[in-house]
Each structure stands twice: as structure tokens, then as C-alpha cells.
Amino acid sequence: MVVRVGLVGGSGYTGGELLRILAVHPNVEVTYVTSREYAGKPFTAIHPHLRGFYKGLKFSEVNVEALVEKCDTVFVNTPHGVSSTLTPQFLDRGLRVLDLSADFRLRKPADYEKWYETKHPRPELLDKAVYGLPEIYREFIKTASLVACPGCNSTAALIALVPAVEQGLIDLERIVVDVKVGSSEAGIKPSLGTHHPERANVMRPYEAEGHRHVAEVEQELSLLAKKPVKVALVPHAVGAVRGALATAHVWFLNEETDENNVWKVYASRYAKEPFIRIVHGAPFRYPDPKYVVGSNFADVGFAVEKRIGRAALFAAIDNLMKGAAGQAVQCFNIMHGFDERDGLNYPPLRPA
Ligand SMILES: NC(=O)c1ccc[n+]([C@@H]2O[C@H](COP(=O)([O-])OP(=O)(O)OC[C@H]3O[C@@H](n4cnc5c(N)ncnc54)[C@H](OP(=O)(O)O)[C@@H]3O)[C@@H](O)[C@H]2O)c1
């Protein structure tokens, strides 16, 4: 079976990454890709890495009717606030949608309004969207018509924390996460804080109080824990182009918990996950985004400090892959009954 795929927002970083993955996907024909700025131009006008692929295809204007006619499934890669008006139009006409923006990640309209400071135009859809983290929602993604792909910081934080929370290993009142993330997380358009002279070599905390990704991390951990979970999360902009590393500082409920207990919980929880690798033992002792770049893998590890009953839980991802386009394609594969690894079955780059 070949699925006809459209991209709304094909000229940005996640759009470019989706096109890279889908170029070799065995069950996909890319039929419609939008960019208002590059409409009428070939993809290589902004994506030089795609030279030799997609010959004859050009960017188009955002035209809902044309997308509906030419596509079965659409990836929406626009800034938040745009997808919430476009996605309902696709759903109303029977298309399936994977939204990479934040517009459908929060289940409650009041939460969306609080964190995104605007009313959701189609609040009834929030409850129907499936949060696109296959490690939790694989069964629901299979039949979803709308998948809300998680943020990159949230993906890393959740993958680091899910087994410990599910198994009741840690104190849910004290979860402190810091995330280091590369510059491509900010998208393709430079701003004062993100253009090269300002961003290169930084180690800069940002949105240190109330980053919006906190909302989805708390939402998902609370659902797993079946009670409200509060999380302190501080992202840090670092000089890398790709990569996100979450370090979750947690305290055990049982002071006897040791490395062996944690190892067993993580190894068994993620044993069947095609894109989770447990990192344990020298010489590369802890997860490092450098060793997942270009791939959909999340490397997970931990450091247990038994002396004070705490652990640091780590997850390293490529923000454009497991943190965005790769995870979206993983969900797409699940939705369509394909092998989850289709288009994604390769090791990371090294050196990167
Ligand atoms: N970068 C990451 O690591 C990452 C990770 C996870 C999730 N995300 C989320 O994924 C989405 C895309 O991120 P990105 O990094 O690819 O952003 P980007 O590089 O800035 O690209 C944005 C894309 O959206 C299009 N667009 C912008 N405004 C539009 C509008 N009003 N109507 C139609 N198209 C519009 C742009 O094309 P034209 O302006 O030419 O139309 C462009 O193709 C964002 O919501 C972001 O938060 C990003």
C-alpha cells in the first residue's frame, strides 16, 4: 500500500527532515508540500540536502482543497496557532493528520488557554487527539485520525522519566529536569537570540520559569501516576545544531533502591521498543545526543547515588528526529500498519 502524503510547512527544519526520511520510505508518495515563501520553487531552493530527490516536485501555496484531493495523510509542521485552524479542515474532510506543533498536545481546553494564552478554535478536538509518544500510546495511535506529536524537550524528559513514574520508584513531589538543546529546535528563521553570532557556543537557560513543554510533561506523568505531578523543567540552549539531552533529578521513595533495581525497571520497560537503547557501562557511560544524531533513537541511562537516595535519569535524542520528524514518521507507520522502522532503520552518524 502506498500512502499519499502532504506536508504543510515543508520549508522549515522539521519539514526538511520529514522530506529526508520520506524520500526513502517504501510506502509513501509525497504529493503536496507547502511553503508560502518558496511556492513554485523546487525543494532544493531551501533544502540543498535533497538534491537528486523529488525531481519535478515544487512547493505549493497552502490550499486545503488541493491537499484534500492529493493526499491521504498530512504532516503539519507550522508554528503553534496555525495548525489549530488548518488541521480541523483536514480532519473534517477525512484525512489523517500528524501535527508537529503544540496545538493538540494538551487535552484540556483550559490548559491550552493557560499555557498558550489564547482560546483553542476547536477545543472538542483536543480530547480526540492522541499524544504521539509510541512508548506510551502505541495502541491508540494505530486508530488515531489526529496524532499530536510531542515537543522535543518533552520527548526527552518523558522517555527519561516514564519507567520510574510507572513503577512508583520516585518521589513525585520532587522531579527536576534540565534539558540541553541544540539550535535547530528554534526553527529555520533567525531571531536576535538564535542567529549564529548570538547562539554559537552558548550555554544559556531560557524560559526557566514555566516553559510551555512543562504542561505536556506534567499532563502525561500525571496520567501515568494517576495523580497530579508537578515538574520543574529548565531548558538550556547549547551550541550544538542538533540534539537534546534531558537530565531528570529524582529522589527514591525507598532509600534501598539501587542501580540494579533501576536497571531492571528500565531494561524491562523498554525491552521491546525499537528506538530506545539503554546505555550502561564504560567507556561511553551516559547518553549523549552526539551518538544519536541523524537517527530516531533515544539513548536512555541513569546514575544512582545511593548515599543520598537519588538518581539522575538521562535521555538523549536528536531533536529533529525522535524529537520531531522521526517520531512523527514512527507514529505514521503505526497508524498505517507498517513496520515502525520503515524509513527510520539506520544507525546514527559518527562523528557528527
Ligand atoms: N525544530 C524542532 O526541533 C522541533 C521539534 C519538535 C516540534 N517542533 C515544532 O514543529 C513545528 C515546526 O517547527 P520547525 O522547526 O520546522 O519550524 P520552522 O523551521 O520555522 O518552519 C516552519 C514552517 O511552517 C511554515 N509556516 C509558517 N507559518 C505558516 C502559516 N501561517 N501558514 C502556513 N505555513 C506556515 C513555514 O513555511 P512558509 O512560511 O514558507 O509557509 C515553514 O515551512 C513548530 O510548531 C515547532 O514548535 C519543532
The ligand as a MOL file (V3000), in Angstrom:
LIG
                    3D

  0  0  0     0  0            999 V3000
M  V30 BEGIN CTAB
M  V30 COUNTS 48 52 0 0 0
M  V30 BEGIN ATOM
M  V30 1 N 12.6670 22.3030 15.4480 0
M  V30 2 C 12.4390 21.3600 16.3410 0
M  V30 3 O 13.3940 20.7610 16.9190 0
M  V30 4 C 11.0290 20.9670 16.6860 0
M  V30 5 C 10.8380 19.8150 17.4650 0
M  V30 6 C 9.5330 19.4390 17.7990 0
M  V30 7 C 8.4570 20.2020 17.3570 0
M  V30 8 N 8.6730 21.3190 16.6170 0 CHG=1
M  V30 9 C 7.5010 22.0820 16.2010 0
M  V30 10 O 7.2560 21.7980 14.8200 0
M  V30 11 C 6.7450 22.9650 14.1630 0
M  V30 12 C 7.6790 23.3070 13.0040 0
M  V30 13 O 8.9810 23.5390 13.5390 0
M  V30 14 P 10.2090 23.9100 12.6030 0
M  V30 15 O 11.4030 23.8940 13.4880 0
M  V30 16 O 10.1720 23.0860 11.3630 0 CHG=-1
M  V30 17 O 9.8280 25.4240 12.2350 0
M  V30 18 P 10.4040 26.3150 11.0170 0
M  V30 19 O 11.7480 25.7980 10.6320 0
M  V30 20 O 10.2630 27.7120 11.4460 0
M  V30 21 O 9.3760 26.0050 9.8300 0
M  V30 22 C 8.0350 26.4540 9.8870 0
M  V30 23 C 7.2960 26.0360 8.6270 0
M  V30 24 O 5.9330 26.4490 8.7450 0
M  V30 25 C 5.5660 27.2290 7.6030 0
M  V30 26 N 4.6450 28.2650 8.0840 0
M  V30 27 C 4.9220 29.2490 8.9860 0
M  V30 28 N 3.8160 29.9970 9.2220 0
M  V30 29 C 2.8300 29.4840 8.4500 0
M  V30 30 C 1.4740 29.8190 8.2460 0
M  V30 31 N 0.8970 30.8480 8.8790 0
M  V30 32 N 0.7490 29.0660 7.3690 0
M  V30 33 C 1.3110 28.0330 6.7050 0
M  V30 34 N 2.6070 27.6560 6.8690 0
M  V30 35 C 3.3510 28.3780 7.7210 0
M  V30 36 C 6.8680 27.7660 7.0480 0
M  V30 37 O 6.8110 27.9340 5.6360 0
M  V30 38 P 6.2990 29.2740 4.9170 0
M  V30 39 O 6.4200 30.3950 5.9260 0
M  V30 40 O 7.1820 29.4430 3.7180 0
M  V30 41 O 4.8860 28.9880 4.5280 0
M  V30 42 C 7.8390 26.6330 7.3550 0
M  V30 43 O 7.7960 25.6630 6.3330 0
M  V30 44 C 6.6680 24.0670 15.2300 0
M  V30 45 O 5.3760 24.1220 15.7680 0
M  V30 46 C 7.6630 23.5940 16.2870 0
M  V30 47 O 7.3630 24.0690 17.5780 0
M  V30 48 C 9.9350 21.7090 16.2590 0
M  V30 END ATOM
M  V30 BEGIN BOND
M  V30 1 1 1 2
M  V30 2 2 2 3
M  V30 3 1 2 4
M  V30 4 1 4 5
M  V30 5 2 4 48
M  V30 6 2 5 6
M  V30 7 1 6 7
M  V30 8 2 7 8
M  V30 9 1 8 9
M  V30 10 1 8 48
M  V30 11 1 9 10
M  V30 12 1 9 46
M  V30 13 1 10 11
M  V30 14 1 11 12
M  V30 15 1 11 44
M  V30 16 1 12 13
M  V30 17 1 13 14
M  V30 18 2 14 15
M  V30 19 1 14 16
M  V30 20 1 14 17
M  V30 21 1 17 18
M  V30 22 2 18 19
M  V30 23 1 18 20
M  V30 24 1 18 21
M  V30 25 1 21 22
M  V30 26 1 22 23
M  V30 27 1 23 24
M  V30 28 1 23 42
M  V30 29 1 24 25
M  V30 30 1 25 26
M  V30 31 1 25 36
M  V30 32 1 26 27
M  V30 33 1 26 35
M  V30 34 2 27 28
M  V30 35 1 28 29
M  V30 36 1 29 30
M  V30 37 2 29 35
M  V30 38 1 30 31
M  V30 39 2 30 32
M  V30 40 1 32 33
M  V30 41 2 33 34
M  V30 42 1 34 35
M  V30 43 1 36 37
M  V30 44 1 36 42
M  V30 45 1 37 38
M  V30 46 2 38 39
M  V30 47 1 38 40
M  V30 48 1 38 41
M  V30 49 1 42 43
M  V30 50 1 44 45
M  V30 51 1 44 46
M  V30 52 1 46 47
M  V30 END BOND
M  V30 END CTAB
M  END
